[in-house]
Amino acid sequence: MQKERHHSRAYLGEVGTAWRVIVPIRGRLTPVVLAERFQSKTAALDWLYSAQGEATVSSERRRVRQVTVNNPAHPLETLPALS
């Protein structure tokens, strides 16, 4: 039976003087930091768990995945085949 693969949850980080939502992307070393800035951790959590926040995280994951898959210069696609 194949193990289900899940994305890691989005989390909050204090970047500079604002709280930001950070989205881990499977297959990438660096996560995506969303553009929204929040003055408090509570405001950031409220937004993250709202319908708008969940939709934004989901669409960002899809967007990054499409860019990675459609990019012919992606490092994983340029590796030589193992023999």
CORZI-V476639 format. One record per residue. PSI is psi in radians with two decimals (NA if undefined). Layout:
# CORZI-V476639
psi
PSI
PSI
This chain:
# CORZI-V476639
psi
2.33
2.39
2.36
2.42
2.27
2.65
2.59
2.64
2.61
2.60
3.02
2.61
2.53
1.90
1.96
-2.12
0.08
2.75
2.38
2.70
2.26
2.24
1.91
2.45
2.18
2.30
-0.08
2.52
-0.62
2.38
2.96
2.30
2.06
2.72
-0.42
2.42
2.44
2.50
-0.42
2.75
-0.66
-0.77
-0.70
-0.74
-0.73
-0.76
-0.75
-0.69
0.06
2.93
-0.69
-0.74
-0.79
-0.70
-0.69
-0.78
-0.78
-0.80
-0.58
-0.71
-0.74
-0.75
-0.82
-0.67
-0.74
-0.71
-0.74
-0.75
-0.66
-0.03
1.89
-0.30
0.25
2.34
-0.60
-0.45
-0.24
0.01
2.51
2.64
2.47
2.42
NA
